[in-house]
Amino acid sequence: MMYAPSTATVTHTAALARFGHALSDATRVGVLLALREAPAFPSDLAEALGVSRQVMSNQLACLRGCGLVAAVPDGRRTWYRLADGHIAPALDELLRVTLFVEPGCCAGEECHCA
């Protein structure tokens, strides 16, 4: 098999690193999956994911910083949506990936995955 040089630029690499960072937290993943279905208000997301509004605010700020969600002012409130139409299909594809997980991995204090 012949190696073909990647066409990824430094910008692509940085974008994927930010996407990976966003996916490294279960709450942020929950937000992205929820917003994949429909835009939402932070309070609704917090309730659906079982976290405080402060936690949700911090996670949304992170996702905004990563460029994955956009805040849309709506009167005195703000709702959130995915920032790009390619994000939902990318999440759908990631959900189709089947990973082998070691039986003892991510169980207890010996976990080195996180």
VEXBADO-17048 format. One record per atom (N, C-alpha, C, O): chain; atom name; z negated, y, x negated. Coordinates in Angstrom, 2 decimals. Each point is the difference from the previous one (the first is absolute). Example, Ala and Ser with C-alpha at 12.3 -4.5 7.8 and 13.67 -1.06 7.14 Angstrom:
BEGIN
<A,N,<-7.80,-5.69,-13.19>>
<A,CA,<0.00,1.19,0.89>>
<A,C,<0.00,1.20,-0.90>>
<A,O,<-0.66,-0.02,-1.04>>
<A,N,<1.38,1.07,1.39>>
<A,CA,<-0.06,1.19,-0.82>>
<A,C,<-0.73,1.09,0.77>>
<A,O,<-0.17,1.11,-0.51>>
***
This chain:
BEGIN
<A,N,<0.00,-1.18,-0.84>>
<A,CA,<0.00,1.18,0.84>>
<A,C,<0.00,1.24,-0.89>>
<A,O,<-0.78,0.10,-0.94>>
<A,N,<1.64,0.82,1.25>>
<A,CA,<0.13,1.20,-0.81>>
<A,C,<-0.94,1.09,0.51>>
<A,O,<-0.14,0.19,1.21>>
<A,N,<-0.49,0.51,-2.15>>
<A,CA,<-0.90,1.10,0.36>>
<A,C,<0.81,1.25,0.26>>
<A,O,<0.83,0.39,-0.82>>
<A,N,<-1.07,0.23,1.96>>
<A,CA,<0.66,1.27,0.31>>
<A,C,<-1.05,1.10,-0.08>>
<A,O,<-1.06,-0.11,0.61>>
<A,N,<1.34,1.17,-1.35>>
<A,CA,<-0.98,1.08,-0.10>>
<A,C,<-0.31,0.60,1.37>>
<A,O,<0.87,0.11,0.86>>
<A,N,<-2.10,0.25,-0.69>>
<A,CA,<-0.45,0.58,1.27>>
<A,C,<0.57,1.39,0.17>>
<A,O,<0.16,0.75,-0.96>>
<A,N,<0.14,-0.41,2.21>>
<A,CA,<0.46,1.35,0.30>>
<A,C,<-1.17,0.88,0.45>>
<A,O,<0.20,1.14,0.41>>
<A,N,<-1.41,-1.69,-0.48>>
<A,CA,<-1.17,0.76,0.41>>
<A,C,<-0.28,1.11,-1.01>>
<A,O,<0.04,-0.21,-1.21>>
<A,N,<-0.31,1.38,1.74>>
<A,CA,<-0.33,1.13,-0.85>>
<A,C,<-1.51,0.13,-0.10>>
<A,O,<-0.74,-0.75,0.65>>
<A,N,<0.29,1.68,-1.45>>
<A,CA,<-1.44,0.27,-0.09>>
<A,C,<-0.53,0.40,1.36>>
<A,O,<-1.14,-0.34,0.35>>
<A,N,<1.93,1.05,0.43>>
<A,CA,<-0.41,0.40,1.35>>
<A,C,<-0.17,-1.23,0.89>>
<A,O,<-0.96,-0.07,0.77>>
<A,N,<1.89,-0.88,-0.85>>
<A,CA,<-0.13,-1.23,0.77>>
<A,C,<-1.28,-0.75,-0.38>>
<A,O,<-0.74,-0.47,0.86>>
<A,N,<0.51,0.37,-2.15>>
<A,CA,<-1.18,-0.71,-0.49>>
<A,C,<-1.27,0.67,0.51>>
<A,O,<-0.92,-0.69,0.44>>
<A,N,<0.85,2.00,-0.50>>
<A,CA,<-1.17,0.73,0.49>>
<A,C,<-0.19,-0.19,1.50>>
<A,O,<-1.12,-0.16,0.48>>
<A,N,<2.23,0.17,0.26>>
<A,CA,<-0.08,-0.18,1.45>>
<A,C,<-0.53,-1.39,0.34>>
<A,O,<-0.84,-0.14,0.89>>
<A,N,<1.32,-0.88,-1.58>>
<A,CA,<-0.48,-1.35,0.26>>
<A,C,<-1.46,-0.16,-0.41>>
<A,O,<-0.75,-0.73,0.65>>
<A,N,<0.34,1.39,-1.72>>
<A,CA,<-1.41,-0.04,-0.41>>
<A,C,<-0.88,0.62,1.08>>
<A,O,<-1.08,-0.51,0.30>>
<A,N,<1.53,1.62,0.28>>
<A,CA,<-0.77,0.63,1.09>>
<A,C,<-0.06,-0.91,1.21>>
<A,O,<-1.04,-0.10,0.65>>
<A,N,<2.14,-0.57,-0.34>>
<A,CA,<0.04,-0.93,1.12>>
<A,C,<-0.98,-1.16,-0.25>>
<A,O,<-0.73,-0.41,0.89>>
<A,N,<0.74,-0.08,-2.12>>
<A,CA,<-0.95,-1.07,-0.36>>
<A,C,<-1.44,0.46,0.12>>
<A,O,<-0.86,-0.75,0.47>>
<A,N,<0.59,1.98,-0.89>>
<A,CA,<-1.36,0.54,0.13>>
<A,C,<-0.39,0.06,1.47>>
<A,O,<-1.12,-0.37,0.36>>
<A,N,<2.02,0.83,0.47>>
<A,CA,<-0.29,0.09,1.44>>
<A,C,<-0.31,-1.37,0.57>>
<A,O,<-0.88,-0.13,0.86>>
<A,N,<1.58,-0.89,-1.31>>
<A,CA,<-0.19,-1.36,0.53>>
<A,C,<-1.22,-0.70,-0.59>>
<A,O,<-0.33,-1.11,0.41>>
<A,N,<-0.34,1.75,-1.37>>
<A,CA,<-1.15,-0.64,-0.64>>
<A,C,<-1.29,0.14,0.80>>
<A,O,<-1.04,-0.51,-0.41>>
<A,N,<1.09,1.20,1.53>>
<A,CA,<-1.20,0.19,0.83>>
<A,C,<0.30,-0.47,1.42>>
<A,O,<1.01,0.39,0.60>>
<A,N,<-1.89,-1.23,-0.06>>
<A,CA,<0.23,-0.59,1.33>>
<A,C,<0.09,1.06,1.09>>
<A,O,<0.78,-0.16,0.94>>
<A,N,<-1.56,1.21,-1.03>>
<A,CA,<0.06,1.04,1.03>>
<A,C,<1.34,0.73,-0.05>>
<A,O,<0.61,0.26,1.04>>
<A,N,<-0.15,0.06,-2.24>>
<A,CA,<1.31,0.67,-0.12>>
<A,C,<1.12,-0.91,0.51>>
<A,O,<0.93,0.47,0.65>>
<A,N,<-1.03,-1.76,-0.94>>
<A,CA,<1.01,-0.93,0.52>>
<A,C,<-0.05,0.00,1.52>>
<A,O,<1.05,0.00,0.65>>
<A,N,<-2.25,-0.01,-0.08>>
<A,CA,<-0.13,0.04,1.45>>
<A,C,<0.62,1.25,0.59>>
<A,O,<0.65,-0.06,1.05>>
<A,N,<-0.84,1.19,-1.71>>
<A,CA,<0.60,1.26,0.47>>
<A,C,<1.52,-0.10,-0.03>>
<A,O,<0.66,0.34,0.98>>
<A,N,<-0.12,-0.81,-2.09>>
<A,CA,<1.47,-0.11,-0.11>>
<A,C,<0.56,-0.94,1.05>>
<A,O,<1.03,0.29,0.61>>
<A,N,<-1.70,-1.41,-0.39>>
<A,CA,<0.48,-0.95,1.01>>
<A,C,<-0.10,0.59,1.40>>
<A,O,<0.88,-0.22,0.83>>
<A,N,<-1.95,0.97,-0.56>>
<A,CA,<-0.14,0.64,1.31>>
<A,C,<1.08,1.07,0.20>>
<A,O,<0.60,0.07,1.07>>
<A,N,<-0.37,0.74,-2.08>>
<A,CA,<1.01,1.06,0.11>>
<A,C,<1.41,-0.57,0.02>>
<A,O,<0.94,0.68,0.43>>
<A,N,<-0.77,-1.90,-0.89>>
<A,CA,<1.29,-0.69,0.10>>
<A,C,<0.36,-0.20,1.46>>
<A,O,<1.18,-0.02,0.36>>
<A,N,<-2.21,-0.15,0.48>>
<A,CA,<0.21,-0.20,1.43>>
<A,C,<0.22,1.32,0.74>>
<A,O,<0.88,0.09,0.86>>
<A,N,<-1.67,0.93,-1.21>>
<A,CA,<0.09,1.29,0.69>>
<A,C,<-0.85,1.04,-0.72>>
<A,O,<-0.99,-0.35,-0.64>>
<A,N,<1.37,1.63,0.74>>
<A,CA,<-0.85,1.06,-0.54>>
<A,C,<-1.37,-0.03,0.68>>
<A,O,<-0.13,-0.51,1.11>>
<A,N,<-0.88,1.08,-1.77>>
<A,CA,<-1.35,-0.04,0.57>>
<A,C,<-0.86,1.14,-0.52>>
<A,O,<0.28,0.59,-1.04>>
<A,N,<-1.32,-0.30,1.80>>
<A,CA,<-1.01,0.96,-0.41>>
<A,C,<-1.02,-0.70,-0.90>>
<A,O,<-0.26,-1.19,0.19>>
<A,N,<-0.33,1.90,-1.16>>
<A,CA,<-0.99,-0.61,-0.88>>
<A,C,<-1.17,-0.66,0.74>>
<A,O,<-0.44,-1.08,-0.39>>
<A,N,<-0.04,1.71,1.43>>
<A,CA,<-1.14,-0.58,0.74>>
<A,C,<0.38,-1.34,0.62>>
<A,O,<-0.82,-0.92,0.03>>
<A,N,<2.05,0.81,0.47>>
<A,CA,<0.45,-1.27,0.58>>
<A,C,<0.15,-1.07,-1.08>>
<A,O,<-0.34,-1.16,0.22>>
<A,N,<0.85,1.56,-1.38>>
<A,CA,<0.13,-0.94,-1.11>>
<A,C,<-1.38,-0.48,-0.47>>
<A,O,<-0.20,-1.19,-0.25>>
<A,N,<-0.74,2.13,0.14>>
<A,CA,<-1.36,-0.35,-0.44>>
<A,C,<-0.63,-1.01,0.96>>
<A,O,<-0.60,-0.98,-0.43>>
<A,N,<0.75,1.24,1.71>>
<A,CA,<-0.57,-0.91,1.00>>
<A,C,<0.67,-1.37,-0.06>>
<A,O,<-0.68,-1.03,0.04>>
<A,N,<1.99,1.01,-0.13>>
<A,CA,<0.74,-1.26,-0.02>>
<A,C,<-0.34,-0.84,-1.23>>
<A,O,<-0.04,-1.23,0.07>>
<A,N,<-0.20,1.90,-1.20>>
<A,CA,<-0.27,-0.71,-1.24>>
<A,C,<-1.50,-0.17,-0.28>>
<A,O,<-0.38,-0.64,-0.98>>
<A,N,<-0.46,1.20,1.85>>
<A,CA,<-1.44,-0.17,-0.15>>
<A,C,<-0.60,0.71,-1.21>>
<A,O,<-0.90,-0.53,-0.65>>
<A,N,<1.40,1.72,0.37>>
<A,CA,<-0.55,0.80,-1.11>>
<A,C,<-0.41,1.37,0.54>>
<A,O,<0.39,0.39,1.10>>
<A,N,<-1.17,0.33,-1.89>>
<A,CA,<-0.42,1.33,0.42>>
<A,C,<1.17,0.98,-0.11>>
<A,O,<1.00,-0.29,-0.65>>
<A,N,<-1.14,1.42,1.30>>
<A,CA,<1.05,1.03,-0.07>>
<A,C,<0.12,0.55,-1.41>>
<A,O,<1.09,0.36,-0.44>>
<A,N,<-2.22,-0.29,-0.28>>
<A,CA,<0.04,0.49,-1.39>>
<A,C,<0.79,-0.96,-0.89>>
<A,O,<0.81,0.43,-0.82>>
<A,N,<-1.06,-1.73,0.99>>
<A,CA,<0.76,-1.00,-0.76>>
<A,C,<1.48,0.13,0.32>>
<A,O,<0.85,-0.03,-0.89>>
<A,N,<-0.54,0.16,2.18>>
<A,CA,<1.41,0.13,0.39>>
<A,C,<0.62,1.25,-0.60>>
<A,O,<1.13,-0.04,-0.47>>
<A,N,<-1.86,1.13,0.49>>
<A,CA,<0.51,1.24,-0.58>>
<A,C,<0.33,-0.19,-1.48>>
<A,O,<1.04,0.45,-0.47>>
<A,N,<-1.93,-1.12,-0.25>>
<A,CA,<0.22,-0.24,-1.43>>
<A,C,<1.22,-0.90,-0.22>>
<A,O,<0.80,0.24,-0.91>>
<A,N,<-0.66,-1.27,1.72>>
<A,CA,<1.12,-0.92,-0.16>>
<A,C,<1.33,0.67,0.36>>
<A,O,<1.01,-0.22,-0.66>>
<A,N,<-1.03,1.04,1.70>>
<A,CA,<1.22,0.73,0.36>>
<A,C,<0.39,1.00,-1.09>>
<A,O,<1.19,0.19,-0.27>>
<A,N,<-2.18,0.45,-0.34>>
<A,CA,<0.29,0.92,-1.11>>
<A,C,<0.65,-0.76,-1.15>>
<A,O,<0.94,0.50,-0.62>>
<A,N,<-1.44,-1.68,0.33>>
<A,CA,<0.59,-0.83,-1.05>>
<A,C,<1.44,-0.36,0.34>>
<A,O,<0.89,0.14,-0.83>>
<A,N,<-0.67,-0.59,2.05>>
<A,CA,<1.36,-0.38,0.43>>
<A,C,<0.96,1.19,0.01>>
<A,O,<1.18,-0.15,-0.30>>
<A,N,<-1.70,1.33,0.66>>
<A,CA,<0.84,1.21,-0.08>>
<A,C,<0.35,0.28,-1.45>>
<A,O,<1.15,0.31,-0.33>>
<A,N,<-2.15,-0.41,-0.55>>
<A,CA,<0.22,0.23,-1.42>>
<A,C,<1.01,-0.96,-0.60>>
<A,O,<0.74,0.35,-0.91>>
<A,N,<-0.72,-1.57,1.42>>
<A,CA,<0.97,-1.01,-0.46>>
<A,C,<1.37,0.22,0.62>>
<A,O,<0.97,-0.66,-0.39>>
<A,N,<-0.88,1.58,1.35>>
<A,CA,<1.28,0.29,0.63>>
<A,C,<0.40,-0.99,1.07>>
<A,O,<1.18,-0.07,0.36>>
<A,N,<-2.14,-0.70,0.16>>
<A,CA,<0.32,-1.05,0.96>>
<A,C,<-0.20,0.41,1.45>>
<A,O,<0.64,-0.56,0.89>>
<A,N,<-1.52,1.52,-0.63>>
<A,CA,<-0.20,0.49,1.36>>
<A,C,<0.16,1.51,0.03>>
<A,O,<-0.16,0.68,-1.01>>
<A,N,<0.48,-0.19,2.18>>
<A,CA,<0.16,1.44,0.20>>
<A,C,<-0.91,0.44,1.14>>
<A,O,<-0.13,-0.69,1.01>>
<A,N,<-0.49,1.84,-1.19>>
<A,CA,<-0.85,0.60,1.03>>
<A,C,<0.86,0.92,0.85>>
<A,O,<0.78,0.79,-0.51>>
<A,N,<-0.94,-0.90,1.83>>
<A,CA,<0.77,0.82,0.94>>
<A,C,<-0.98,0.77,0.88>>
<A,O,<-0.66,-0.60,0.85>>
<A,N,<0.56,1.92,-1.06>>
<A,CA,<-0.91,0.80,0.84>>
<A,C,<0.44,-0.05,1.46>>
<A,O,<1.19,0.05,0.32>>
<A,N,<-2.19,-0.15,0.56>>
<A,CA,<0.26,-0.06,1.44>>
<A,C,<-1.11,0.79,0.68>>
<A,O,<-1.01,-0.57,0.42>>
<A,N,<1.20,1.88,-0.32>>
<A,CA,<-1.06,0.86,0.54>>
<A,C,<-1.18,0.02,-0.95>>
<A,O,<0.16,0.30,-1.18>>
<A,N,<-1.34,-0.63,1.69>>
<A,CA,<-1.21,-0.01,-0.83>>
<A,C,<-0.19,-1.33,-0.72>>
<A,O,<-0.92,-0.15,-0.80>>
<A,N,<1.77,-0.82,1.09>>
<A,CA,<-0.12,-1.32,-0.61>>
<A,C,<1.19,-0.28,-0.91>>
<A,O,<1.00,0.73,0.03>>
<A,N,<-1.11,-1.75,-0.80>>
<A,CA,<1.09,-0.44,-0.87>>
<A,C,<0.17,-1.50,0.17>>
<A,O,<-0.97,-0.74,-0.01>>
<A,N,<2.21,0.31,0.16>>
<A,CA,<0.25,-1.43,0.04>>
<A,C,<0.79,-0.38,-1.24>>
<A,O,<0.54,0.86,-0.70>>
<A,N,<-0.47,-2.16,0.45>>
<A,CA,<0.63,-0.50,-1.22>>
<A,C,<1.11,-0.98,0.34>>
<A,O,<-0.04,-0.71,1.01>>
<A,N,<1.04,0.70,-1.89>>
<A,CA,<1.12,-0.92,0.13>>
<A,C,<0.39,-0.44,-1.41>>
<A,O,<-0.40,0.63,-0.99>>
<A,N,<1.18,-1.70,0.90>>
<A,CA,<0.53,-0.39,-1.29>>
<A,C,<0.95,1.09,-0.48>>
<A,O,<0.75,0.57,0.79>>
<A,N,<-0.78,-0.28,-2.07>>
<A,CA,<0.75,1.14,-0.54>>
<A,C,<1.50,-0.26,-0.13>>
<A,O,<0.79,0.94,-0.09>>
<A,N,<-0.39,-2.21,0.08>>
<A,CA,<1.40,-0.32,-0.21>>
<A,C,<0.37,-1.22,0.85>>
<A,O,<-0.80,-0.93,0.13>>
<A,N,<1.97,0.95,0.43>>
<A,CA,<0.45,-1.09,0.85>>
<A,C,<0.18,-1.33,-0.72>>
<A,O,<0.12,-1.04,0.65>>
<A,N,<-0.11,1.04,-1.98>>
<A,CA,<0.15,-1.24,-0.75>>
<A,C,<-1.33,-0.74,-0.18>>
<A,O,<-0.01,-1.17,-0.38>>
<A,N,<-1.10,1.84,0.64>>
<A,CA,<-1.31,-0.62,-0.25>>
<A,C,<-0.28,-1.14,0.97>>
<A,O,<-0.47,-1.06,-0.43>>
<A,N,<0.75,1.24,1.70>>
<A,CA,<-0.27,-1.06,0.99>>
<A,C,<0.78,-1.27,-0.33>>
<A,O,<-0.59,-1.08,0.00>>
<A,N,<1.91,1.15,-0.26>>
<A,CA,<0.71,-1.23,-0.36>>
<A,C,<-0.52,-0.63,-1.31>>
<A,O,<-0.02,-1.22,-0.14>>
<A,N,<-0.39,2.06,-0.81>>
<A,CA,<-0.56,-0.52,-1.25>>
<A,C,<-1.29,-0.77,0.28>>
<A,O,<-0.22,-1.07,-0.58>>
<A,N,<-0.63,1.60,1.44>>
<A,CA,<-1.22,-0.71,0.38>>
<A,C,<0.33,-1.29,0.73>>
<A,O,<-0.65,-1.02,-0.23>>
<A,N,<1.64,1.05,1.10>>
<A,CA,<0.42,-1.21,0.70>>
<A,C,<0.43,-1.07,-1.00>>
<A,O,<-0.36,-1.17,0.15>>
<A,N,<1.12,1.56,-1.16>>
<A,CA,<0.44,-0.96,-1.02>>
<A,C,<-1.19,-0.54,-0.79>>
<A,O,<-0.06,-1.20,-0.28>>
<A,N,<-0.89,2.05,-0.07>>
<A,CA,<-1.19,-0.46,-0.72>>
<A,C,<-0.80,-0.99,0.83>>
<A,O,<-0.58,-0.94,-0.54>>
<A,N,<0.54,1.14,1.85>>
<A,CA,<-0.72,-0.92,0.87>>
<A,C,<0.67,-1.37,0.05>>
<A,O,<-0.64,-0.99,0.34>>
<A,N,<1.92,0.93,-0.66>>
<A,CA,<0.73,-1.27,0.00>>
<A,C,<-0.20,-0.80,-1.29>>
<A,O,<0.33,-1.18,-0.06>>
<A,N,<-0.86,1.83,-0.97>>
<A,CA,<-0.21,-0.67,-1.28>>
<A,C,<-1.15,-0.99,0.13>>
<A,O,<-1.06,0.34,0.51>>
<A,N,<1.29,-1.55,-0.97>>
<A,CA,<-1.05,-1.01,-0.01>>
<A,C,<-0.52,-0.12,-1.42>>
<A,O,<0.75,-0.32,-0.92>>
<A,N,<-2.03,0.57,0.75>>
<A,CA,<-0.62,-0.09,-1.31>>
<A,C,<-0.90,-1.22,-0.07>>
<A,O,<-0.65,-0.35,0.99>>
<A,N,<0.60,-0.29,-2.15>>
<A,CA,<-0.94,-1.07,-0.22>>
<A,C,<-1.29,0.64,-0.46>>
<A,O,<0.00,0.78,-0.95>>
<A,N,<-1.09,-1.09,1.61>>
<A,CA,<-1.30,0.56,-0.36>>
<A,C,<-0.87,-1.15,-0.49>>
<A,O,<-0.18,-1.00,0.69>>
<A,N,<-0.37,1.16,-1.88>>
<A,CA,<-0.91,-1.00,-0.54>>
<A,C,<-1.16,-0.18,0.97>>
<A,O,<-0.54,0.99,0.49>>
<A,N,<0.14,-2.23,-0.21>>
<A,CA,<-1.07,-0.26,0.98>>
<A,C,<-1.29,0.77,-0.27>>
<A,O,<-0.64,0.47,0.95>>
<A,N,<0.23,-0.34,-2.20>>
<A,CA,<-1.27,0.68,-0.29>>
<A,C,<0.15,1.48,-0.30>>
<A,O,<-0.99,0.69,-0.25>>
<A,N,<2.22,-0.20,0.28>>
<A,CA,<0.24,1.40,-0.35>>
<A,C,<-0.53,0.93,1.10>>
<A,O,<0.04,-0.32,1.19>>
<A,N,<-0.53,1.45,-1.63>>
<A,CA,<-0.48,1.06,0.89>>
<A,C,<-1.18,-0.45,0.86>>
<A,O,<-0.20,0.49,1.11>>
<A,N,<-0.56,-1.43,-1.63>>
<A,CA,<-1.18,-0.46,0.71>>
<A,C,<-1.20,0.20,-0.92>>
<A,O,<-0.14,-0.68,-1.01>>
<A,N,<-0.69,1.59,1.38>>
<A,CA,<-1.23,0.20,-0.76>>
<A,C,<0.13,0.99,-1.15>>
<A,O,<1.00,0.72,-0.12>>
<A,N,<-2.02,-0.71,-0.70>>
<A,CA,<-0.10,0.98,-1.08>>
<A,C,<0.94,-0.28,-1.16>>
<A,O,<0.26,0.88,-0.82>>
<A,N,<0.27,-2.11,0.72>>
<A,CA,<0.89,-0.33,-1.10>>
<A,C,<1.42,0.49,0.21>>
<A,O,<0.84,-0.18,-0.87>>
<A,N,<-0.55,0.79,1.99>>
<A,CA,<1.36,0.45,0.29>>
<A,C,<0.43,1.08,-0.99>>
<A,O,<-0.71,0.98,-0.21>>
<A,N,<1.86,-1.19,-0.37>>
<A,CA,<0.56,0.98,-0.93>>
<A,C,<1.29,0.60,0.54>>
<A,O,<0.72,0.70,-0.71>>
<A,N,<-0.44,-0.97,1.98>>
<A,CA,<1.25,0.48,0.60>>
<A,C,<-0.08,1.49,0.37>>
<A,O,<0.99,0.72,-0.09>>
<A,N,<-2.15,-0.27,0.48>>
<A,CA,<-0.12,1.37,0.52>>
<A,C,<-0.19,0.99,-1.12>>
<A,O,<-0.12,1.20,0.26>>
***
